[in-house]
Amino acid sequence: MPQDPMDFEWSYWIEWGRERILWLLAGHLLVSQVSRLLVEKYKPWCLMVYGMAACWLLLGIKGFAVILLHATISFAVAQFQLSLLTWLCSLILLSTLRIPAVEEAKRKWYDTENEYYLLLFTVSVRCLFCTSFSLEYCCHGPAQKSSHSFLWMLAYVFYYPTFHNGPLMNFDEFSKQMRQQEAFSLKTNLSILIVGVIRIFFWWCLAELMIHLMYIHALYSSAPPLEAASYWALGGLALAQVLFFYVKYLVLYGVPALLLQMDGLKPPALPCCVSLMHSFTKMWR
């Protein structure tokens, strides 16, 4: 049965996941568990090197250079310890993604539009992480600057589970948890992995059923069915759309959240179910 082709985001990330990203996430998991078992003290740097290698492999040397350049500029601007300057820097870096000449140059780096879009999405999300680091750098005193070094910024920016699509985890939480050396238990981690994979697989199956059977987005893109529908039908269609959005992000954020747990970190809470909320502003809290 053909699926609803109108949800670009779901189709895009599922395609990339099957082709490469899931395999790279599996590689991250392997590196993480081996480093926790053998060289716990150097785990952040092992994961940083792996993240850089994965970025290079997926986005090419030019894509890697763009992200490294953004991180370097953000770190340099953060040295002034002015929040306003940090925000201006972030906005300027983001605005470069929409300069026509820059867009054309970047498109030539890749064979397909999908590869170019992956660079755009990744750079946009990395800009959020650079902003988080820089703002927290501005807020801390000189005594705490050693924990906000450029090396730690790179470990944060190139942390692979959150690399392409988030979720966002602020730098202070990331570095604090990464520095903690907890006892490694293979049995506990294996149970977390099995339960997490089963849960994500269930959410993925539910999302696939919705996109193959309900055609929510295709209906929204066609005016005649909407004009003929009753108000109750339109309300039901709107609810179905936000519920699919919720289930979609249980998968897209659930995978990196599981890897964060496997790395000994506490992941951000997954999106709340929209059926339990009266205000959509709480969706991401």
SVG drawing of the C-alpha trace seen along z (x, -y; Angstrom):
<svg xmlns="http://www.w3.org/2000/svg" viewBox="-21 -43 62 52">
<polyline fill="none" stroke="black" stroke-width="0.4" points="0.0,0.0 1.5,-3.4 2.1,-5.9 1.1,-9.5 3.9,-11.3 3.2,-14.8 5.0,-14.5 8.5,-15.5 10.1,-15.4 9.2,-11.8 10.1,-10.4 13.4,-12.4 14.7,-11.2 13.5,-7.6 15.3,-7.4 18.5,-8.8 18.1,-6.6 17.9,-3.4 20.8,-4.4 23.4,-5.7 22.4,-7.5 21.2,-4.4 24.5,-2.6 26.5,-5.6 24.5,-5.7 25.2,-2.0 28.9,-2.8 28.6,-5.6 26.9,-3.1 29.8,-0.6 32.5,-3.3 30.6,-4.6 30.3,-1.3 33.9,-0.2 35.2,-3.6 33.0,-3.4 34.3,0.1 38.0,-0.5 38.8,-4.2 36.0,-6.0 38.2,-9.0 38.6,-9.6 35.1,-8.9 34.2,-12.5 37.2,-12.7 36.5,-9.2 33.0,-10.3 34.2,-13.7 36.6,-12.0 33.9,-9.6 31.4,-12.4 33.9,-14.3 34.6,-11.2 30.9,-10.6 30.3,-14.2 33.2,-14.0 31.8,-10.7 28.3,-12.0 28.7,-15.7 32.2,-15.5 35.2,-17.6 33.6,-20.8 30.5,-20.2 32.7,-19.3 34.8,-22.5 31.6,-24.6 30.5,-23.3 34.0,-23.5 34.2,-27.1 30.9,-28.0 32.0,-26.5 35.3,-28.4 33.6,-31.8 31.1,-31.2 33.8,-30.4 35.8,-33.5 32.8,-35.8 32.0,-34.2 35.4,-35.5 33.9,-39.0 31.3,-37.6 28.4,-39.7 25.2,-37.8 23.9,-40.3 27.0,-39.8 26.5,-36.0 22.9,-36.3 24.0,-38.6 26.8,-36.1 24.3,-33.2 21.8,-35.1 24.5,-36.2 25.8,-32.6 22.3,-31.3 21.6,-34.1 24.5,-32.9 22.5,-29.8 20.1,-32.0 22.6,-34.0 22.0,-32.9 25.7,-32.8 26.5,-30.7 23.6,-28.4 24.7,-27.8 28.3,-27.1 27.1,-24.5 24.8,-22.8 27.7,-22.1 29.4,-20.1 26.8,-17.4 25.2,-15.2 21.6,-15.4 19.3,-17.9 18.8,-15.5 22.5,-15.7 22.4,-19.5 19.4,-19.6 21.1,-17.4 23.9,-20.0 21.4,-22.8 19.5,-20.9 22.7,-19.9 24.3,-23.4 21.0,-24.9 20.9,-22.5 24.6,-22.9 24.1,-26.7 21.7,-26.1 24.4,-24.1 27.0,-26.7 24.6,-29.4 24.0,-27.3 27.7,-26.9 28.4,-30.6 25.6,-31.9 26.7,-29.7 30.3,-30.8 29.2,-34.4 27.4,-33.6 30.3,-31.9 33.1,-33.5 36.9,-33.0 37.1,-30.1 34.8,-28.0 36.3,-28.8 38.4,-25.6 35.3,-23.5 34.3,-25.7 37.3,-25.1 37.3,-24.9 37.9,-21.2 34.8,-20.7 32.8,-22.8 33.9,-20.5 32.9,-17.5 29.5,-19.1 29.0,-20.2 30.1,-16.9 28.3,-14.6 26.7,-12.4 23.3,-11.3 22.0,-14.9 24.0,-15.9 21.5,-16.2 18.1,-16.8 18.5,-17.3 17.1,-17.2 18.8,-20.2 20.7,-19.6 22.4,-22.6 26.1,-22.5 26.3,-22.7 24.1,-19.5 26.1,-17.8 29.6,-18.5 28.6,-17.8 27.1,-14.4 30.0,-13.5 32.5,-14.2 30.8,-11.8 32.4,-8.4 29.7,-6.0 30.0,-2.2 29.5,-0.5 27.0,2.4 26.7,4.3 23.5,6.1 21.8,2.8 22.8,1.1 21.6,4.2 18.2,4.1 17.9,0.3 18.7,0.9 16.3,3.8 13.4,2.0 14.2,-1.2 14.4,0.5 11.1,2.3 9.4,-1.0 10.8,-2.9 9.8,-0.1 6.3,-0.2 6.1,-4.0 7.7,-3.6 5.0,-0.9 2.3,-3.2 3.6,-6.2 3.9,-4.0 0.3,-2.8 -0.9,-6.3 1.0,-7.5 -0.1,-4.5 -3.7,-4.5 -4.8,-8.0 -3.3,-10.3 -3.6,-13.3 -1.2,-15.5 -2.5,-14.6 -6.0,-15.6 -4.7,-19.0 -3.0,-19.7 -6.3,-19.2 -9.0,-21.9 -12.2,-20.0 -12.3,-17.3 -11.7,-20.1 -14.5,-22.2 -16.9,-19.3 -16.0,-18.1 -18.1,-19.0 -16.6,-21.0 -16.4,-17.8 -14.5,-16.1 -12.1,-19.1 -11.5,-19.0 -10.8,-15.3 -8.4,-15.8 -6.6,-18.5 -6.3,-16.3 -5.0,-13.4 -2.3,-15.7 -1.0,-16.8 -1.2,-13.3 0.9,-12.1 3.3,-14.9 3.6,-13.7 4.2,-10.1 6.7,-11.1 8.9,-13.0 8.6,-10.1 10.6,-8.2 12.9,-11.1 13.8,-12.1 13.4,-8.7 16.4,-7.2 18.9,-9.9 17.4,-9.9 18.0,-6.1 21.7,-6.6 22.0,-9.4 20.9,-6.9 23.3,-4.3 26.1,-6.9 25.2,-7.5 23.5,-10.9 20.0,-12.0 18.1,-12.9 15.7,-15.7 12.1,-14.7 10.2,-13.5 7.3,-15.6 4.1,-15.5 1.0,-13.8 -1.1,-16.6 -4.3,-14.9 -3.4,-15.7 -2.7,-19.4 -4.9,-22.5 -2.1,-24.6 0.3,-23.7 3.0,-25.8 3.8,-22.9 4.5,-20.5 8.3,-20.6 8.6,-21.0"/>
</svg>
